[in-house]
Amino acid sequence: MSNPLSALNGATWSDGIASVVEVPMQGMITLRGDLSDPVIKAAATAVASVDVPGQGHANCDDSRGICWMSPDELLVLCSYEDVAANLEKMQSTLDGVHSLCVDVSDARAVFEVSGPYAREVLAKLAPVDLAPDQFTKGMFRRTRMAQVPAAFWLQDTDCFRIICFRSHAQYVFDLLTVAAQKGSAVDLF
Amino acid sequence: MSTRLATGGRLLNKEKAVRFTFNGQQMRGFEGDTLASALLANDQMLVGRSFKYHRPRGIVAAGAEEPNALVNLGVEGKFEPNQRATTTELFEGLLATSQNHWPSLEFDVGVINAKLARFMPAGFYYKMFIHPRPLWKHLYEPFIRQAAGLGQAPKGRDADTYEHFHAFCDVLVIGGGIAGLLAARSAAQAGARVLILEQTAHWGGRAPVDSGGIDGKPVDKTVDELVSELSDMPNVTMRTRTMGAGVYDHGYVLGYERLTDHAPETDGPRHRLWRIRAGHIITATGAIERPLSFAGNDVPGVMLASAVRDYVVNYGVSPGDRTVIVTNNDDAYRTAIALKAAGLDVPVILDARVLPADSPLMAEAKAAGIRVMMGHGVAKVLGGKRVTGVAVCLQAGEGAVREEFACDAVAMSGGWSPVVHLWSHCGGKLLWDNDFAMFRPDVDKAPTGADGAAFVSPAGAANGHFGLTEIVGDAHAMGHAAARATGYEVTPKPAPDATSFEEAPLAPVWLMPQGAGAPLRSKAWLDYQNDVKVSDVQLAAQEGFESVEHAKRYTTLGMATDQGKLSNINGLAILSGALNQPIPQTGTTTFRPPYTPISMGAIAGEARGKVFQPVRRTPMHAWHDENGANWEPVGHWRRPYAYVRSGESVHDAVMRETKNVRENLGLLDASTLGKLIVKGPDAGKFLDLLYTNMMSTLKPGKCRYGLMCSENGFLIDDGVVARIDEETFLCHTTTGGAERIHQHIEEWLQTEWWDMQVYVANVTEQYAQIAVVGPNARKALEALGGMDVSAETLGFMEWADGTLGGFKVRVYRISFSGELSYEIAVKASEGQAFWDALMTVGDALAVMPYGTEALHILRAEKGFIMIGDETDGTVIPQDLGLHWALSKKKDDYLGKRAQERTHMTDPERWRLVGLETVDGSVLPDGAYAMADGANENGQRTMQGRVTSSYHSPNLNRGIAMGLVLHGPERMGEVVAFPGTDGTTYQAKIVSPVFYDPEGEKQNV
């Protein structure tokens, strides 16, 4: 019975200074281990086809990628359909190496915020320096948005991808629409 | 009378008239006016009544320091009290009303207080209303609260929106006057990322109003050039209408931006709170002029000399045809000269000083034909609701009147005080400057950051510099220093060349005349907003309130919305005089953020309405909502308390659901239960330390109920642990416990047992988990089909992976109800579909969803404890008879040693029992059982309390659990529980297991 429903079933909004879209189910695998271990790295890169990023960074290419979550944690992104196969592949690579590899795709919701004011919308909610020369493509922040945990990166110029917990999806969607309300441009960036 | 001048008004757009209403009266101003300048232009000198004596009060200042002109603005959703007219920009349709009077501003019965003033000295309320004691609460306090207060609390829901914004910079400059602009430029030229905030709508501060020039040009020209230069620099951000509200540790600053106060019909948020991280902060916050303390200095028409100048030059407003100047310094002469230049009359300048020679400003005033009386001051102001004249006396004397002048306004200046608020917020120290009689920042004792280096620097007037030359030089240098402090290389350029007048020194004047007797002192106001007079502060000192903080609270000097911006130094000086000690020894009260009040809305930011608080929703949330869920908040989650059908009460629904689970089939959304994966070679060993029972011996495929205690031995969580494989466990936590227990586990793992090879992941939200409970549970799963769920294949406390109805599932055969029960986890994205499938097959099996209250009753019938009901942070497993879950085989686990302390092993600890009312009624939850006698505090002795209490529809009577002294040894005894309804409940002590004590129903 594979008809996965994302938290908000693809909700969209564009009645303000940025547009907000819920992205369809994104495959996500949490990998914990010693990030200097080549086997751990290989487990991630083999399924994501990108290099392991450094601290505070992410290498993302559409639906595939690797995000640096903490000194011993990576988030591996892949298409939702491939999660089971990738998980198996990673687990066999990691056989005998102390690590943890777990599917968290359904535990999350993903949003895209785009438009010339997208940076400002995020800067209203997250304590992050979002100036164009300070937060650049390839960077990744695991932070909070207003009252809940969230992580984001620049998918494209003026387009952010945001990950939050699935149970917070409605809150985060509402939050983004409030922060992007008409007439609320800060005109800073 | 005050009026609009034909010429002048550099901030006005006279092309555009603006209509507004004050106390119901239509008035007219211009675009660019503040409400204060527009009121003065309409001859509205009287703007409010004072707090205590209801004295008529007028506009005193022209900026943020204004104590009197506080008004109610707007109506209903836009209503806001205590708004300063001097910082309120005029807009079309503005509605303002004055405050603190009844029935009207012109005629206020509260003025009777003024007649009784001599009976209402400092500390009056404390002294008067203390006896008899009970009357305070029931009579005096409600009455005083009714009478006190300035504005009214808003009643309507706020119609506006607000937001926060996080900003970062190298150098933050607070204040957009000439000093701020110059400091910003020198920092920016070095390459620093600069943010500059100005609280008003205009750059340049007060320098353009005062005399002087920079690089041979008038100051306003220089300001324009600086603003255009800065706005062209990509590394500079400039914000007007944004006040630096507070400076906090680590370079954190709050900025308060007022976006639409001046244009309320505009889209977007009204206020924006800037949450700034700055590498270095420059406070270029200017200075505030001090009033002089003479009798009648609060009569409407008595204003600060600088404010009079501002109104004439900036707004083209005359405070009256004839203005008497009274001063102890040169600066007020600028006001005299400005008034003359505007064609107005200055009958006399009363200068308290006696000087050997005229300074250039004095000479200029005299040349303009103004009479100057040196060594003179105001004996008293004549007039009630507005100034009609002044009586003049010798400053050195006691107030004998030598001459009287008729006038419409009095412009006073007692010298200037640097605005040191933001410098002081984070611990910047002050120095007493004898020459200027003021506190200035002690730059050697600045607020310091984590590295011990200063992170705040004052610049310009805020640093105690008053001549334009000094201000320019200081600001220029401070900008460079700030850039250097944030890691930029500075190629110093010379400071601009400024010219300013040589000024004669000021003479400190704290009371006018210096020998004023009691009648004059009790009419000489220090704090306008709180009605504190010279005599009140002297009385406080006499009564022993020697500390400045005590004197402040006793007299209310420097309290309320202006926080003593005008009164502070004058009050300190009077207190010092009364205590016979130098001013620096008295010191100042503490400066605390915000600089001026900021709106509650700005503090809350976006957090209101639908995003007031995050509500966590399970995948089946919408279904529950559509099916009558009566919601219960559990942490941030919302869980259905019961599903109420039409015509049913919530209680009816709970009873129906509870019975149906025992008789047929219930479905519970258990997705909120925490699910933590614990994996690694040391996972078993690690869990043995976290749980009180043995987990390492659990076989893959099996489940075990476990308890977790804090290191102090108290129960903190419970749940079922499933062993997935040799290295992997899945630990269930309570709904509220997932994040808390995850943190608890990570803390022990990272700080104490970091050598263990274990990783933990919180997968709570990956799964929708549904409990399928009741005699028909197995039939329902068999109807879905796909895996063997028989008792033989999947026994009690076992789990298995498989498919059901085409869904990939993990089935745990565990029971929190005592019934045949399966908890089934599916992916969250399939949760709703799986729930629907269960409802469909359940249709023939009398399925009903059930909520958290039915869950509670079912577990209470079985005597199962609930974290948060039977535990409250002071309860240990032994209290609950859970000895079976405390492993004796293990050397250690968290809480083990604590549980061996004498207090924990005391047989007098209250222990868990069941409670059964003798008449079948329901015991009040939380009720205490009384014992004979009283404790050492004279309180009745207790011997137990109710921890859970319900009506059980299956047993058809009240059931309860409770902690009772020697409880398990007192089976059958009847104990009395007084309720709050006047009745005393009699309950028999019984076993906490009320239903199916053999556990036959779950083992089928």
HADDOCK unambig.tbl for C-alpha pairs under 7 A between the chains (distance, minus, plus):
assign (segid A and resid 1 and name CA) (segid B and resid 806 and name CA) 5.24 0.50 0.50
assign (segid A and resid 1 and name CA) (segid B and resid 807 and name CA) 5.24 0.50 0.50
assign (segid A and resid 3 and name CA) (segid B and resid 830 and name CA) 6.99 0.50 0.50
assign (segid A and resid 4 and name CA) (segid B and resid 829 and name CA) 4.68 0.50 0.50
assign (segid A and resid 4 and name CA) (segid B and resid 830 and name CA) 5.49 0.50 0.50
assign (segid A and resid 5 and name CA) (segid B and resid 829 and name CA) 4.67 0.50 0.50
assign (segid A and resid 5 and name CA) (segid B and resid 830 and name CA) 6.54 0.50 0.50
assign (segid A and resid 6 and name CA) (segid B and resid 829 and name CA) 5.93 0.50 0.50
assign (segid A and resid 32 and name CA) (segid B and resid 759 and name CA) 6.91 0.50 0.50
assign (segid A and resid 98 and name CA) (segid B and resid 680 and name CA) 6.30 0.50 0.50
assign (segid A and resid 99 and name CA) (segid B and resid 759 and name CA) 6.97 0.50 0.50
assign (segid A and resid 100 and name CA) (segid B and resid 679 and name CA) 6.59 0.50 0.50
assign (segid A and resid 100 and name CA) (segid B and resid 759 and name CA) 6.23 0.50 0.50
assign (segid A and resid 104 and name CA) (segid B and resid 763 and name CA) 6.67 0.50 0.50
assign (segid A and resid 104 and name CA) (segid B and resid 766 and name CA) 5.65 0.50 0.50
assign (segid A and resid 105 and name CA) (segid B and resid 766 and name CA) 6.91 0.50 0.50
assign (segid A and resid 106 and name CA) (segid B and resid 765 and name CA) 6.97 0.50 0.50
assign (segid A and resid 106 and name CA) (segid B and resid 766 and name CA) 4.66 0.50 0.50
assign (segid A and resid 106 and name CA) (segid B and resid 827 and name CA) 6.29 0.50 0.50
assign (segid A and resid 106 and name CA) (segid B and resid 828 and name CA) 5.43 0.50 0.50
assign (segid A and resid 106 and name CA) (segid B and resid 829 and name CA) 5.97 0.50 0.50
assign (segid A and resid 107 and name CA) (segid B and resid 763 and name CA) 6.90 0.50 0.50
assign (segid A and resid 107 and name CA) (segid B and resid 765 and name CA) 4.30 0.50 0.50
assign (segid A and resid 107 and name CA) (segid B and resid 766 and name CA) 3.89 0.50 0.50
assign (segid A and resid 107 and name CA) (segid B and resid 828 and name CA) 6.98 0.50 0.50
assign (segid A and resid 123 and name CA) (segid B and resid 165 and name CA) 5.83 0.50 0.50
assign (segid A and resid 123 and name CA) (segid B and resid 166 and name CA) 5.42 0.50 0.50
assign (segid A and resid 124 and name CA) (segid B and resid 163 and name CA) 6.98 0.50 0.50
assign (segid A and resid 124 and name CA) (segid B and resid 164 and name CA) 5.28 0.50 0.50
assign (segid A and resid 124 and name CA) (segid B and resid 165 and name CA) 4.12 0.50 0.50
assign (segid A and resid 124 and name CA) (segid B and resid 166 and name CA) 5.94 0.50 0.50
assign (segid A and resid 127 and name CA) (segid B and resid 166 and name CA) 5.58 0.50 0.50
assign (segid A and resid 128 and name CA) (segid B and resid 166 and name CA) 6.86 0.50 0.50
assign (segid A and resid 129 and name CA) (segid B and resid 167 and name CA) 6.53 0.50 0.50
assign (segid A and resid 129 and name CA) (segid B and resid 168 and name CA) 5.97 0.50 0.50
assign (segid A and resid 147 and name CA) (segid B and resid 614 and name CA) 6.87 0.50 0.50
assign (segid A and resid 166 and name CA) (segid B and resid 765 and name CA) 6.69 0.50 0.50
assign (segid A and resid 167 and name CA) (segid B and resid 616 and name CA) 4.62 0.50 0.50
assign (segid A and resid 167 and name CA) (segid B and resid 617 and name CA) 4.70 0.50 0.50
assign (segid A and resid 167 and name CA) (segid B and resid 618 and name CA) 5.93 0.50 0.50
assign (segid A and resid 168 and name CA) (segid B and resid 614 and name CA) 6.70 0.50 0.50
assign (segid A and resid 168 and name CA) (segid B and resid 615 and name CA) 6.84 0.50 0.50
assign (segid A and resid 168 and name CA) (segid B and resid 616 and name CA) 5.36 0.50 0.50
assign (segid A and resid 168 and name CA) (segid B and resid 617 and name CA) 6.95 0.50 0.50
assign (segid A and resid 171 and name CA) (segid B and resid 611 and name CA) 6.23 0.50 0.50
assign (segid A and resid 171 and name CA) (segid B and resid 614 and name CA) 5.60 0.50 0.50
assign (segid A and resid 171 and name CA) (segid B and resid 615 and name CA) 6.73 0.50 0.50
assign (segid A and resid 174 and name CA) (segid B and resid 611 and name CA) 6.65 0.50 0.50
assign (segid A and resid 175 and name CA) (segid B and resid 611 and name CA) 6.22 0.50 0.50
assign (segid A and resid 181 and name CA) (segid B and resid 268 and name CA) 6.53 0.50 0.50
assign (segid A and resid 182 and name CA) (segid B and resid 267 and name CA) 6.17 0.50 0.50
assign (segid A and resid 182 and name CA) (segid B and resid 268 and name CA) 5.62 0.50 0.50
assign (segid A and resid 183 and name CA) (segid B and resid 267 and name CA) 4.83 0.50 0.50
assign (segid A and resid 183 and name CA) (segid B and resid 268 and name CA) 4.13 0.50 0.50
assign (segid A and resid 184 and name CA) (segid B and resid 268 and name CA) 4.69 0.50 0.50
assign (segid A and resid 184 and name CA) (segid B and resid 269 and name CA) 6.15 0.50 0.50
